[in-house]
Amino acid sequence: MCLKVVDTRRGTKQPIMVGGGSSRHTGGQIADELLCRDCEQRFSKNGGAWTIANMARQGAFPLQSVLANNQPLLANDRFAAYGQPSGIDLDQLVYFALSIFWRASVHQWLEPDTDRPIATIALGEYEEPIRRFLADGILICDLARANALIEYAVL
């Protein structure tokens, strides 16, 4: 799912929710009580706060700006791959991404406004190693295989 902020006919800004073969304006946010306060704080400290501070917003996209000032390892007109661009905290970004995938796999989320269930993803044998990494910082699985699994889950 992707959320973009756009002007609506009423002149207010609302995100567009894209997923499941459709798109629509929504003022809602996908949210639920899943984690204890300590875990929420850990998720924020280890990736959430940094990622949110650097994501796209009205008039600015800090991550894109940093990438524009770095040389890609590989690029064409549709794709660019970077190694470790200076100015991007990859540990924070990876932690945030893994936390999103893990949360999508362990909970039944509901669409804002409609309360329809959102399809979950299956992390299979990686669910517990990712949980352990998020909880303790202990990475006990092959990152290349986990990355391939995440790419497959997104497609």
Secondary structure, 3 states (H helix, E strand, C coil): CEEEEEECCCCCEEEEEEECCEEEECCCCCCCCCCCHHHHHHHHHHHHHHHHHHCCECCECHHHHHHHCCCCCEECCCCEECCCCCCCCHHHHHHHHHHHHHHHHHCCCECCCCCCECCCCCCHHHHHHHHHHHHHCCCCCCHHHHHHHHHHHHC
